[in-house]
Amino acid sequence: MGLFGKALKRIRQGLPKMDFIKNKHGDCANFDNGTCKVFHFTNLDPEGQACPHFKAKKLAETENKTKNLEK
């Protein structure tokens, strides 16, 4: 792999993941009644595209349950 290949590999590893694009604000654990808890944006459409800080509600619920079990 040449210099160009190594640089391209570093660029790909440094790019943010784009998995959030397929999700909606309403499916995010940080979304509450039209407000984003991370950025404090208001009047968000629950059917709008999620942001990079998307965290699935189902994933957040299971994390909370495991934390409660550990106590």
C-alpha positions in Angstrom: 0.0 0.0 0.0 1.5 3.3 -1.0 1.4 6.7 0.6 -2.0 7.5 -1.1 -3.5 4.3 0.2 -2.3 4.9 3.7 -3.7 8.4 3.7 -7.1 7.2 2.3 -7.2 4.6 5.1 -6.6 7.2 7.8 -9.3 9.5 6.3 -11.9 6.6 6.3 -11.1 5.7 9.9 -11.5 9.3 11.0 -14.9 10.0 9.4 -18.0 9.9 11.6 -20.4 7.0 11.1 -23.5 7.8 9.2 -25.8 5.2 10.7 -28.0 7.9 12.2 -29.3 9.0 8.8 -31.8 6.1 8.5 -33.3 7.0 11.9 -35.9 9.6 13.0 -35.8 12.1 15.9 -38.8 10.4 17.5 -36.7 7.1 17.8 -33.9 8.9 19.8 -33.5 8.5 23.6 -32.4 12.2 23.6 -35.7 13.4 22.1 -38.4 14.5 24.4 -41.6 16.2 23.3 -40.1 18.1 20.4 -36.9 19.0 22.2 -33.3 17.6 21.8 -31.7 17.0 25.2 -28.2 17.1 23.7 -28.4 20.4 21.7 -31.4 21.9 23.4 -33.2 22.5 20.1 -36.9 23.0 20.3 -39.8 22.5 17.9 -38.2 19.4 16.2 -40.3 17.3 14.0 -40.4 13.7 15.4 -40.4 12.4 11.8 -37.3 14.4 10.9 -33.8 13.0 10.3 -31.9 12.2 13.4 -28.6 14.0 14.3 -25.1 12.4 14.8 -25.8 12.1 18.5 -28.6 9.6 17.9 -29.1 7.0 20.6 -31.8 4.4 20.1 -34.6 4.4 22.8 -34.5 0.6 22.9 -30.8 0.6 23.5 -31.0 3.2 26.2 -33.8 1.2 28.0 -31.7 -1.9 28.1 -28.7 0.0 29.4 -30.9 1.4 32.2 -32.2 -2.0 33.1 -28.7 -3.5 33.3 -27.5 -0.6 35.5 -30.5 -1.2 37.9 -29.6 -4.9 38.0 -26.0 -4.2 38.9 -27.0 -2.1 42.0 
